[in-house]
Amino acid sequence: MDQLTDPAAVAAALEATGYLPDEGLATAAYLALALHRPLFLEGEAGVGKTALAHALAEVTGRPLYRLQCYEGLEASSALYDWDFGRQLLHLRAAEAAGTATDAAELEAGLYDRRFLLARPLLQALEDSPAVLLIDEVDRADDEFEAFLLEVLSDFAITIPELGTVRAQTPPLVLLTSNRTREVHDALKRRCLYHWLEHPDFAREVAILRRRLPEVTETLARQVASATARLRELDLLKPPGVAEAMDWASALHALGARELDPDTAARTLGAVLKYREDGERVRAAGPGVLFGAG
Amino acid sequence: MTQPPRDVVTSVLGFARTLRHAGVAASPERVAVMLDAVAHLDVLDPVAVYWAGRLTLCGGPDDLDRYDAAFPAWFGGEVPRARASAPAVRPRVVRSAPLETGAGTPDGEEPDDLATRASGAEALRHRDVGELTAAERAQLRRLFALLAPAAPMRPSRRRRPAPHGSVHVGRTVRGALRSGGEVTRLVHHRARPRPRRVVLLVDVSGSMTPYADALLRFAHAAVRARPTSTEVFTIGTRLTRVTRELRLRDADRALAASGQAIPDWSGGTRIGEVLKAFLDRWGQRGTARGAVVVVCSDGWERGGAELLGEQMARLRRLAHAVVWVNPHKGRPGYEPLAAGMVAALPSVDAFVSGHSMAAFEELVDVIEHVPTPAAPPPRVPAQGRPLQEDRDAC
């Protein structure tokens, strides 16, 4: 953590974990650490938004807390909840033991920290310093964004019965969005914003080689170039890096050392997830994947 | 934090001003963060300054292109990182999406004057609502003031207190703790209904000219009724999002603003291509998912009708229900013969006319209680002809 003093150092540390960032992403990660600002990441599915959080947790040696968003996500499953069962039990036990003499004291005892169930946001503040990943925030609804505002600006959660829990060191927060919905400006204003692109050819080859060392250099290059061609085809879902990795490992599992039209056709399902896309590529013939040559 | 030198501050403030002129909402708060970011980086390194500004001042993909244009204009030199993948990646969400002007194949099967009026050339004209006669305008205003589009509802995962329904454990136990641990009263809650998104796609091509104005007024009434859950796009030779313009309170001003925004008013039609653009850039990402999508068009398609058929099938798999409004359907003896219409109808849940006040009232009803094969309608609209087919995997 101490040695992450400029973007290049962050890039080098990330590379050591197997995540290869470009310059913009390294700067974004460095500024998020230096300014204690949440980093809001957008981009096509499968460009490595979630993977970045895992890599940063490894680099900084901090624990990672992940909150997967969905519609109807409530404070009780994102921030904290009271353990009602234990509270009742405590009350009954106090009654049975005859220690329930002072009502006020008993009530104060009920809202003790040990009866509080910490959910990811509270966990990330208590276990400071941490990395907090709020994944696919666009899937949550407007109401949930309001919960996030206090957490992201003050790095604190106010629990009426207990007081305010504040992180000693602000957590490194990453929010990801697939842009299925426009996230409210009040939330974006508090964040650094970065749009993740598909990697260029050289970087994609490097990523494949790094993450899948068992795959041959030739295969990695061929998969990267075929994936890049597929992205230009105006498909329903252009493949991301995640799909390229799936494809390369599928090819490797079949014992392929090179990409040939036959194995490519058989493993297309690893990289194209729509029937229409698959048909389109099959109809266009192997030239689409292998270029003119 | 070390304060950046004075000339850096001046320079950054000037840049922020340039950026605001270019349309990026670089608020003072964001500029302060940029100064903070620059202080953490090497001020003399243009690349570092580029990224510091881009990460802090931009708020969405639309801003990035404007930023990339404004940066060299202010600081001089090149944008440090040329977009390696500029044409390759899927185009970003843009408000007005131009399509390539392909030479539409002349369609010999389409007879009569309407086909000739639907020209493939894009007429980049601005719509002037002042062309309407005063009497017509007054009539339209009266007509649309009476419309009160109600949104279709869907169950949500948010809950609210209710006399019946599942037990809210937290509130019940909190009540019990107050009365010494004795559960005396069960507190219930149940799912709260939320408005379902309504997406209106209004054809503004030449052949729809007599109806486009009325349809946009209808869209305005719908947006005013549910500003956050209604989206309006116009289709012609381009896709244009006019939701923002239609949020203006006054109907005439809203229509004038959208007239300014629509570059292809009374031009040709390429519904298939434009529908594809809509689905690629908006629909599949979420705008059409679970929504009631209303396509207002006469179905005169310049391009091949197969593309339209494909895209309509795709739309139906994403949407909760698809309604097609064809003003010509109101004519006596109308048969859906236009190639586009024939291709689209298998993927349409309700096919209605939209040519008169009665038809618009009916449309309001259909949008609210649209019949889908999964759930039969609570009440069948008077004239709406619900098409019942098998629906594949929805």
HADDOCK unambig.tbl for C-alpha pairs under 7 A between the chains (distance, minus, plus):
assign (segid A and resid 24 and name CA) (segid B and resid 51 and name CA) 6.14 0.50 0.50
assign (segid A and resid 27 and name CA) (segid B and resid 51 and name CA) 6.88 0.50 0.50
assign (segid A and resid 28 and name CA) (segid B and resid 55 and name CA) 6.64 0.50 0.50
assign (segid A and resid 31 and name CA) (segid B and resid 37 and name CA) 6.49 0.50 0.50
assign (segid A and resid 71 and name CA) (segid B and resid 157 and name CA) 6.40 0.50 0.50
assign (segid A and resid 72 and name CA) (segid B and resid 157 and name CA) 4.53 0.50 0.50
assign (segid A and resid 72 and name CA) (segid B and resid 158 and name CA) 4.82 0.50 0.50
assign (segid A and resid 84 and name CA) (segid B and resid 170 and name CA) 6.89 0.50 0.50
assign (segid A and resid 84 and name CA) (segid B and resid 173 and name CA) 6.29 0.50 0.50
assign (segid A and resid 88 and name CA) (segid B and resid 181 and name CA) 5.88 0.50 0.50
assign (segid A and resid 91 and name CA) (segid B and resid 181 and name CA) 6.49 0.50 0.50
assign (segid A and resid 179 and name CA) (segid B and resid 285 and name CA) 6.75 0.50 0.50
assign (segid A and resid 180 and name CA) (segid B and resid 285 and name CA) 4.57 0.50 0.50
assign (segid A and resid 180 and name CA) (segid B and resid 286 and name CA) 4.52 0.50 0.50
assign (segid A and resid 181 and name CA) (segid B and resid 286 and name CA) 6.54 0.50 0.50
assign (segid A and resid 188 and name CA) (segid B and resid 59 and name CA) 6.68 0.50 0.50
assign (segid A and resid 192 and name CA) (segid B and resid 55 and name CA) 5.26 0.50 0.50
assign (segid A and resid 192 and name CA) (segid B and resid 56 and name CA) 5.14 0.50 0.50
assign (segid A and resid 193 and name CA) (segid B and resid 55 and name CA) 4.94 0.50 0.50
assign (segid A and resid 193 and name CA) (segid B and resid 56 and name CA) 6.31 0.50 0.50
assign (segid A and resid 193 and name CA) (segid B and resid 58 and name CA) 6.52 0.50 0.50
assign (segid A and resid 193 and name CA) (segid B and resid 59 and name CA) 6.07 0.50 0.50
assign (segid A and resid 194 and name CA) (segid B and resid 55 and name CA) 5.82 0.50 0.50
assign (segid A and resid 195 and name CA) (segid B and resid 61 and name CA) 6.87 0.50 0.50
assign (segid A and resid 200 and name CA) (segid B and resid 84 and name CA) 6.87 0.50 0.50
assign (segid A and resid 231 and name CA) (segid B and resid 88 and name CA) 6.47 0.50 0.50
assign (segid A and resid 231 and name CA) (segid B and resid 89 and name CA) 6.54 0.50 0.50
assign (segid A and resid 232 and name CA) (segid B and resid 88 and name CA) 4.97 0.50 0.50
assign (segid A and resid 232 and name CA) (segid B and resid 89 and name CA) 6.80 0.50 0.50
